[in-house]
Amino acid sequence: FSDQPVILPPGGPLYLQLKRWIEDAIAGGAIKPGDALPSERDLAIKVDVSRVTVRKAVAQLVHEGVLVQRHGSGTFVAPATQRVEQSLSQLTSFTEDMARRGMSVRAEWLDRGLYLPSPEETVILGLSPGERASRIARLRLSGDVPLAVERASLSSAVLPKPEEVADSLYKYLETFGNRPIRAIQRIRAANLGEDDARLLQVPVGSASLHIERTSYLASGRVIEFTRSIYRGDTYDFVAELRLGD
Ligand code: 16G
């Protein structure tokens, strides 16, 4: 933000003019991904509009995923994402995939607990009568960039203490000899609803990939049923194809 006076693009309500001005500043490179926006007060003074106008423009840009708000530290231009390749032919964990790319990995926990299973969980996980479903749900990030939302269900017999999963689910399962060795994965395109868009910090309606993975132990027992939502602007899924017989 230079010291030049701000000239808002004409047309429409003032908050939309300010919104467009911020969008143009980002598109033109005057403010870059990760940059902090001036405080609401400073911006109001600089642009010579009311704080209500600034708040409205910023709220809309946050809703659209252009800006992100971090509690206590302010408003920032959403970090740029780099696309990554994800193999479709190997049974790997998120943590392993990220380590292979040399990227950091972090989770924000949305849920960890034992629940009465849904009919779907009972059938897919092959739960016995009275057995609970152990659910873990988390937002998976690299640094500040959210990449995926994952909601996993396991039987309470294999994961009686979901709160003990600290980082990698597969690493945790491996310590009990329960690492899955095979999985069926189904991928479907979907537009993001409000809740998941907010978590992934992208505009509502953005493209995403909904992935369902059912994983099996060597014994043939299902160990995990996970629904993942991957950002469409980040992932390329790659599989090697061979000529069939
Ligand atoms: C991957 C799997 C997910 C599994 C997780 C374990 C997809 C679409 N999903 O994200 O099913 O639960 O890895 O990762 O690939 P973790 O060991 O790092 O927790």
Residues whose N, C-alpha, C, O or C-beta is under 5 A from the ligand:
A	BS01	16G	T92 S93 F94 T95 A152 D167 S168 L169 Y170 K171 I211 R213 T226 S228
